[in-house]
Amino acid sequence: MSKDRPLTVHTCNVEVKSSPRPVAFHRPRGVHLWYDTLGQLQPLHHYHFGLLDADERARAGRFKQERDRERFITGHGRLRVLLGKYLGKPPEQLHLQRGEFGKPYLEGHPLHFNMSDTKDAVLIAVADQPIGADIETLHRHTDHEQVAGHYFSAAESESIRRAPEGKRRFLELWTRKEAVLKASGVGLMDDLKKLEVLRAENRLQISHPDFARLAAPAYYVRTFDVDADHPASLAIEQPDIGMKLFTGSLLSAEPPF
């Protein structure tokens, strides 16, 4: 018997402007987005490494490329710093749990979060509801039309071919798919063509057993430019949610906190 189930994905492009750094860190009403370039965070590399638990350090050690290892350490260390501020706890003492497919969470706490890194930047989303976030960089060298043929529907691929900036359009659609999968906690799906995110309202039938089991009935996806080179998307379960973006200059120049 088929276990396909319906899923609706609502999408739109929005403009998100940087907000002043919060004076106090409280559970967000809506979504707080924290963006840093890896270059800005590089001076804090050793500090961030010292915050990681044994499992995170072991995972970092399995990367063969030094740059990939540094990106993992920086992203996970920054995540701990931010969560520590929201919770009022030392970041190295946080006990992060991992879901069935590896998504981190804080057991028994209503604070939700998600992290995404790319070649040269990291984006962390903190929210009052389940969330998925994904960021990409235009500096990544990708044959976007060839990749689109493997992972995008015919309509999505045509949208990329017709776009004035095909690579940017490709990354916008890619981050939408990734954000939805991360919001569900699955993270991966065999056939991404079935997860169409082209239209304002996408009514789908999901057959992937784990995604069908864990996904919410609907996701609302907001796509935006963090800066000129970094498109991003976030996926949440409720519409009309507020978003605030805090850029790296608001954090990285300061001593660790």
Disulfide bonds with the S-S distance in Angstrom:
none
